[in-house]
Amino acid sequence: MTSPDDRPVALVTGAGSGIGRAVAARLAALGHRLVLVGRTGRKLEETAAPLAAAGHRDLELLEADVADPAQAHACVDRAIERFGRIDAIVNAAGIAPKVPIERTDEELLDECFRVNAFGPAFLMIRAFPHMKARRSGCVVNVSTLGTIDPFHGFFAYAASKAALDSFTRSLAREGKAAGIRAYVVNPGAVETPLLRSNFPEHVLPAARALPPDAIAEVIVDCIEGRRPERLGECVAIPSP
């Protein structure tokens, strides 16, 4: 059922932890209605619990793998069915297998591109007609500093995120006439479970990693229109 509420609606992937969870908290505090997407329902519930306790009731939790086009499309469709609109998409979901070039195979390449590039693309493609009809909308994609300054072992990961950078530039250019804005943020090391799956703290101390909320702040600034000079460009956020 379509809601008559006019507050903005944001769809956030990777919302079960890390940057996605931090973005959800910031957007909820600003009054956004939220569609939180992730592959693990328990983690989504952990993200939603403090928001609901603070009185934020307009939450839709969707357990889905957006690398599957049908599931990605269903997420956008459900957002519109529940809330009647979609104003912003934050693509924070991703994988980052650390594998040397000589051990990179077709399966790894396929998985990286499906999750890190094609998943966000499926969401953007599905949402584009709705945003175009409303003549407004914002997409913020979470990439990596590795597309600018490659890290050892991230041959497939960095390339898949570079494709995401390119998708963002194209969306910004093609969507501009319809009032659609697109940004890509490219952080260095961020203190998330994904980081720690590759780098234990004795290798990369916490002091050398960015907190997820620092990235979330930039993402929300993009959504709120406080970074217009960065439209379509990579917003590099180096580690400390």
N, C-alpha and C positions, 0 to 999 in steps of 0.2 A: 504493500500500500504506500502510495506516495505521501510524503510528509509535507505539510504546508510551511514548515519551519524554513527560514531563509538563511540560517547560519551555514557557513561553508562546510563542505564535505571533503575529507582527505582520505585517500587509500594509501596505506603504508605497508610495504612488503618487508620481510625480515623483522617483523614487529615483535617477535618473541624474545629478542635479546639485543644487546649492543646498541648500535646507532639507531636501528628501527624503534627499539623500546624508548630511547631517549627522545626521539622525534615525537612519538605518540604522546609522551608526557607533556612536552612543550605545547603541542597543538591542542591537547585537551585543556590545558590551562588558558589558552586563548579562546576557548569556546567552540572549536571545530568539532563537528560530528565525525566519527572515525570508523573506517573499515580497516581492521587489523588482519593482515594476512601472514601466514607462516606455515611451515610444514609440520609443526608439532603443536597440537591443541593445548597441551599442558603449559607450554611456555607462553602461549598467547593469553591464557587465563592468568598467569603470573603477571603479565604486563597490564592486563585489564583490571586486576583486583584493586590496586591502590587508586586507579582512576575512578572506578565505581564507588569506592569508599569515600572519595572526595566529592561525590555527587554527580559525576559525569556518567549519565545513563545512555547517551546516544552512541553506543558501541556495537559494532557488528564484527564478530570473530569468525574468520574463515580459514579453516585448515585446508591448504591447497599448495600444490607445486606449480608455480607459474611458468616453469619451463615447459609444461604441457599446455599447448595453446587453448585447448578446450577449458581447462581449469582457469587459465588466466582470463579468458573471455568471460567466464562465469563470475569471476570476482568483480569485474567492472559492471556486468549486468546486475549483480546483486546489489551493488552500491546504489545504482540508479533505481532499482526496484524498491529498496528500503527507504532511501532518502530523497529520491526524485532528481538527483543531480550529482555531478562529480566535479569538484573544483581543483583538486590537486592530487597528484600521484607522487609518492616518494618511493623510488626503487632502491631499497637498502639491502635486499636479499642478495646473497652471493656466496660463492665458494672460492677458496684460494689454495689449491693443492700445491705444495712446494716440491717440485720434481725437476731434476736436471734435464737438460735438453735431450741427452742421449737416452733417457728413460721415458720420454714423452711419447705416448702412442695415440692411435686414432681415437680410442675410447676416451682418453683424458681430454683431448682436444674437443671432442664432441660434447662432453659433459660441461666443460668450462664455457663454451660458447652458448650452449642451451640455457644454462642457469644465469650466466652473467650478462649476456647480450640479447639472446632471443626472448627470454622471459620478459624483461623490461619492454622489448619491442612489441611483444604481443599485447601488453597492457596499453602501451601508447597508441597502437593502431586501433584497438577497440574503443578507447576513450576519445580519440581524435574527433569523430563526427559529433559527439555530444558536446565537447568543448567548443567546437567550431560553431555549432548551432547557438550556443549561449554567448559566443564571441568573447570568451574568457576561459582561463584555465592555466595551470602551472604544473610542470613536471620537473622534478629534481631527481637526478640520477646520481647514485653513489659509485664513484669509480676509485681510482688509486693514483697516487703519485708515481707509481710504477709505469704508467703509460708515458710519463714525461722523463723519468729517470729510472730505468728498469732495475729491478732487484734480481740477484742471482736466484735461480730456481723457479722463477715465475714466468717462464716462457709462454705457457698456455694462458695463465691467469692474466698477465699484462696485456696480451694480444686481445683477449676477449673483452677486457675493459676498454681497450682502445677502440674497439668496435662500438661499445656503448658511448664513448665520447663522440664518435662520428654520428651515431643515431641522434644524439642530443643536438649537435650542430644543425643537422638536417631538420629536426623538429622545430628548432628555434627559427630557422629561415622560412620554412614552409608555413609555420603556424602564426608568424608575426602579423600577417594581414587580418587574421581572425582573432587577434587578441590573446593568442596562446603563447606563453613564455616557457622557455626550457633552460635548465641549468645543469651543469655537472660539477660535482665537488670531488676533488682529487686529494684525499688526505694521505699522509704518510702512515706510520704505525699507529693504530688505535687500540686501546685496551679493551679487547673483546675476546670472547671465547674462540673466535676464528683466529685471532692473532696468536693466542696461547696454544692452539693446536699445532702451530708451526714453530713457535719460538718460546721456550721456557724462560722464566724470568732471569735466570743466571746468564742467558745469552743476550736477552734484550730486557733490561731492567724497566720496571713500570715508569720510572722517571723519564724514560726516553719515548714513552708512548702518550698519545693524546687521549684525554677522556672522551667517551662517546658523546657527552653533552656538548663538548666544544664543537663537534661536527654538527650536532643537531641544531645548535644555535645558528650556524651559517645556513643550514637548510631552511630553517624557519624564516630567516631573514630574506631568503630568495622567494619563498612563498608569499611573504608579506610585502614584497616589492621594495625591499630596502637595499637591493643590490642590482639595480637596473643596468649598471655599467658592465655586468658580467653575463649578460644574456647570451647564451649559446657558447660561452667560453669556458675553459677549464678553470675552476677556482681551486688553485693549489693551496694546500694546508700542510706545510712541512711539520714533521715531528720536532719536539723540543731538542 
